[in-house]
Amino acid sequence: MQLRSLITLPGAIYELARLAVISRFRFKGAYWQWRFHTAFGRGTPARPELIRSLLAYGHWVGRMRRH
């Protein structure tokens, strides 16, 4: 893992937790299902790829909120 990834990890986790609270932890709800299908199509990724993708999404959300 790169140093930049380690530095941005807390922010990414915070943004994912924030989205979970906003969506009331309904991970099978419309928003999260749409996000999952947009990111991966109909396939299910391997767990390491899923975790990397979730953290990258959390990091992206944080960057978009700051700009």
N, CA and C atoms as an extended XYZ file, in Angstrom:
201
Properties=species:S:1:pos:R:3:atomname:S:1:resname:S:1:resid:I:1 pbc="F F F"
N         0.853       -1.176        0.000 N   MET     1
C         0.000        0.000        0.000 CA  MET     1
C         0.896        1.236        0.000 C   MET     1
N         0.527        2.220       -0.783 N   GLN     2
C         1.320        3.429       -0.891 CA  GLN     2
C         1.072        4.357        0.288 C   GLN     2
N         2.034        5.251        0.546 N   LEU     3
C         1.905        6.192        1.646 CA  LEU     3
C         0.693        7.088        1.463 C   LEU     3
N         0.445        7.532        0.246 N   ARG     4
C        -0.712        8.387       -0.008 CA  ARG     4
C        -2.005        7.670        0.350 C   ARG     4
N        -2.052        6.390        0.052 N   SER     5
C        -3.239        5.603        0.395 CA  SER     5
C        -3.439        5.531        1.898 C   SER     5
N        -2.349        5.388        2.625 N   LEU     6
C        -2.447        5.326        4.081 CA  LEU     6
C        -2.897        6.659        4.670 C   LEU     6
N        -2.454        7.754        4.067 N   ILE     7
C        -2.827        9.080        4.554 CA  ILE     7
C        -4.304        9.363        4.296 C   ILE     7
N        -4.820        8.919        3.166 N   THR     8
C        -6.211        9.199        2.809 CA  THR     8
C        -7.189        8.168        3.363 C   THR     8
N        -6.688        7.096        3.953 N   LEU     9
C        -7.546        6.033        4.462 CA  LEU     9
C        -8.565        6.508        5.500 C   LEU     9
N        -8.178        7.285        6.514 N   PRO    10
C        -9.181        7.732        7.495 CA  PRO    10
C       -10.299        8.572        6.869 C   PRO    10
N        -9.956        9.428        5.925 N   GLY    11
C       -10.974       10.246        5.258 CA  GLY    11
C       -11.936        9.398        4.441 C   GLY    11
N       -11.405        8.390        3.760 N   ALA    12
C       -12.252        7.501        2.965 CA  ALA    12
C       -13.201        6.718        3.858 C   ALA    12
N       -12.696        6.223        4.972 N   ILE    13
C       -13.538        5.467        5.904 CA  ILE    13
C       -14.614        6.375        6.493 C   ILE    13
N       -14.238        7.609        6.820 N   TYR    14
C       -15.216        8.566        7.343 CA  TYR    14
C       -16.334        8.816        6.332 C   TYR    14
N       -15.989        9.035        5.082 N   GLU    15
C       -16.999        9.312        4.054 CA  GLU    15
C       -17.908        8.107        3.844 C   GLU    15
N       -17.352        6.907        3.859 N   LEU    16
C       -18.187        5.708        3.713 CA  LEU    16
C       -19.129        5.556        4.909 C   LEU    16
N       -18.626        5.842        6.106 N   ALA    17
C       -19.480        5.773        7.301 CA  ALA    17
C       -20.579        6.827        7.217 C   ALA    17
N       -20.231        8.015        6.742 N   ARG    18
C       -21.210        9.095        6.581 CA  ARG    18
C       -22.316        8.681        5.608 C   ARG    18
N       -21.917        8.087        4.476 N   LEU    19
C       -22.909        7.625        3.506 CA  LEU    19
C       -23.773        6.504        4.080 C   LEU    19
N       -23.176        5.646        4.884 N   ALA    20
C       -23.942        4.566        5.511 CA  ALA    20
C       -25.005        5.144        6.443 C   ALA    20
N       -24.642        6.163        7.218 N   VAL    21
C       -25.602        6.798        8.130 CA  VAL    21
C       -26.699        7.486        7.335 C   VAL    21
N       -26.316        8.230        6.299 N   ILE    22
C       -27.299        8.947        5.480 CA  ILE    22
C       -28.290        7.979        4.847 C   ILE    22
N       -27.789        6.813        4.395 N   SER    23
C       -28.670        5.827        3.761 CA  SER    23
C       -29.322        4.903        4.788 C   SER    23
N       -29.158        5.219        6.070 N   ARG    24
C       -29.720        4.454        7.187 CA  ARG    24
C       -29.314        2.983        7.156 C   ARG    24
N       -28.092        2.741        6.706 N   PHE    25
C       -27.501        1.405        6.661 CA  PHE    25
C       -28.314        0.426        5.819 C   PHE    25
N       -29.040        0.932        4.864 N   ARG    26
C       -29.825        0.078        3.954 CA  ARG    26
C       -28.958       -0.272        2.739 C   ARG    26
N       -28.030       -1.190        2.949 N   PHE    27
C       -27.087       -1.536        1.892 CA  PHE    27
C       -27.741       -2.318        0.761 C   PHE    27
N       -28.912       -2.837        0.998 N   LYS    28
C       -29.671       -3.505       -0.074 CA  LYS    28
C       -30.691       -2.550       -0.688 C   LYS    28
N       -30.631       -1.290       -0.288 N   GLY    29
C       -31.552       -0.277       -0.802 CA  GLY    29
C       -31.165        0.191       -2.197 C   GLY    29
N       -31.970        1.056       -2.733 N   ALA    30
C       -31.812        1.521       -4.115 CA  ALA    30
C       -30.462        2.184       -4.365 C   ALA    30
N       -30.021        3.076       -3.469 N   TYR    31
C       -28.762        3.796       -3.709 CA  TYR    31
C       -27.575        2.851       -3.772 C   TYR    31
N       -27.456        1.987       -2.766 N   TRP    32
C       -26.287        1.116       -2.732 CA  TRP    32
C       -26.335        0.075       -3.842 C   TRP    32
N       -27.510       -0.415       -4.221 N   GLN    33
C       -27.607       -1.361       -5.329 CA  GLN    33
C       -27.216       -0.686       -6.640 C   GLN    33
N       -27.666        0.552       -6.818 N   TRP    34
C       -27.298        1.304       -8.013 CA  TRP    34
C       -25.785        1.519       -8.052 C   TRP    34
N       -25.204        1.904       -6.928 N   ARG    35
C       -23.757        2.147       -6.859 CA  ARG    35
C       -22.990        0.875       -7.172 C   ARG    35
N       -23.415       -0.240       -6.612 N   PHE    36
C       -22.735       -1.512       -6.827 CA  PHE    36
C       -22.794       -1.918       -8.300 C   PHE    36
N       -23.977       -1.810       -8.913 N   HIS    37
C       -24.117       -2.206      -10.318 CA  HIS    37
C       -23.402       -1.248      -11.248 C   HIS    37
N       -23.333        0.014      -10.885 N   THR    38
C       -22.598        0.984      -11.698 CA  THR    38
C       -21.106        0.666      -11.666 C   THR    38
N       -20.606        0.296      -10.515 N   ALA    39
C       -19.179        0.029      -10.367 CA  ALA    39
C       -18.761       -1.323      -10.927 C   ALA    39
N       -19.588       -2.356      -10.776 N   PHE    40
C       -19.161       -3.709      -11.095 CA  PHE    40
C       -20.012       -4.427      -12.133 C   PHE    40
N       -21.062       -3.821      -12.608 N   GLY    41
C       -21.931       -4.518      -13.538 CA  GLY    41
C       -22.696       -5.613      -12.818 C   GLY    41
N       -22.886       -6.724      -13.472 N   ARG    42
C       -23.656       -7.805      -12.851 CA  ARG    42
C       -22.772       -8.790      -12.081 C   ARG    42
N       -21.469       -8.704      -12.267 N   GLY    43
C       -20.568       -9.636      -11.584 CA  GLY    43
C       -20.280       -9.208      -10.158 C   GLY    43
N       -19.820      -10.162       -9.385 N   THR    44
C       -19.418       -9.878       -8.014 CA  THR    44
C       -17.899       -9.950       -7.957 C   THR    44
N       -17.236       -8.860       -7.546 N   PRO    45
C       -15.773       -8.865       -7.515 CA  PRO    45
C       -15.248       -9.672       -6.326 C   PRO    45
N       -13.991      -10.023       -6.413 N   ALA    46
C       -13.337      -10.690       -5.278 CA  ALA    46
C       -13.264       -9.703       -4.115 C   ALA    46
N       -13.219      -10.214       -2.910 N   ARG    47
C       -13.230       -9.357       -1.702 CA  ARG    47
C       -12.130       -8.286       -1.715 C   ARG    47
N       -10.865       -8.603       -2.063 N   PRO    48
C        -9.837       -7.547       -2.067 CA  PRO    48
C       -10.158       -6.415       -3.058 C   PRO    48
N       -10.670       -6.784       -4.225 N   GLU    49
C       -11.043       -5.766       -5.214 CA  GLU    49
C       -12.214       -4.932       -4.704 C   GLU    49
N       -13.174       -5.568       -4.059 N   LEU    50
C       -14.322       -4.855       -3.513 CA  LEU    50
C       -13.886       -3.851       -2.453 C   LEU    50
N       -13.002       -4.255       -1.563 N   ILE    51
C       -12.523       -3.361       -0.502 CA  ILE    51
C       -11.750       -2.191       -1.097 C   ILE    51
N       -10.853       -2.479       -2.038 N   ARG    52
C       -10.093       -1.398       -2.699 CA  ARG    52
C       -11.027       -0.419       -3.388 C   ARG    52
N       -12.038       -0.950       -4.061 N   SER    53
C       -12.984       -0.093       -4.780 CA  SER    53
C       -13.809        0.753       -3.824 C   SER    53
N       -14.249        0.174       -2.716 N   LEU    54
C       -15.008        0.939       -1.729 CA  LEU    54
C       -14.174        2.068       -1.131 C   LEU    54
N       -12.932        1.777       -0.810 N   LEU    55
C       -12.065        2.812       -0.253 CA  LEU    55
C       -11.768        3.903       -1.284 C   LEU    55
N       -11.580        3.514       -2.533 N   ALA    56
C       -11.362        4.509       -3.586 CA  ALA    56
C       -12.604        5.379       -3.753 C   ALA    56
N       -13.769        4.778       -3.659 N   TYR    57
C       -15.016        5.546       -3.755 CA  TYR    57
C       -15.155        6.506       -2.575 C   TYR    57
N       -14.832        6.039       -1.377 N   GLY    58
C       -14.876        6.908       -0.207 CA  GLY    58
C       -13.925        8.081       -0.349 C   GLY    58
N       -12.735        7.823       -0.874 N   HIS    59
C       -11.763        8.891       -1.103 CA  HIS    59
C       -12.296        9.887       -2.136 C   HIS    59
N       -12.885        9.380       -3.204 N   TRP    60
C       -13.444       10.243       -4.244 CA  TRP    60
C       -14.575       11.117       -3.691 C   TRP    60
N       -15.456       10.536       -2.881 N   VAL    61
C       -16.546       11.291       -2.280 CA  VAL    61
C       -15.990       12.433       -1.435 C   VAL    61
N       -14.957       12.153       -0.666 N   GLY    62
C       -14.335       13.188        0.153 CA  GLY    62
C       -13.756       14.316       -0.682 C   GLY    62
N       -13.108       13.969       -1.782 N   ARG    63
C       -12.542       14.999       -2.673 CA  ARG    63
C       -13.652       15.837       -3.287 C   ARG    63
N       -14.752       15.209       -3.694 N   MET    64
C       -15.849       15.952       -4.318 CA  MET    64
C       -16.532       16.879       -3.306 C   MET    64
N       -16.632       16.459       -2.067 N   ARG    65
C       -17.265       17.297       -1.050 CA  ARG    65
C       -16.409       18.513       -0.708 C   ARG    65
N       -15.090       18.378       -0.834 N   ARG    66
C       -14.205       19.503       -0.519 CA  ARG    66
C       -14.157       20.540       -1.638 C   ARG    66
N       -14.499       20.139       -2.853 N   HIS    67
C       -14.406       21.091       -3.981 CA  HIS    67
C       -15.715       21.697       -4.296 C   HIS    67
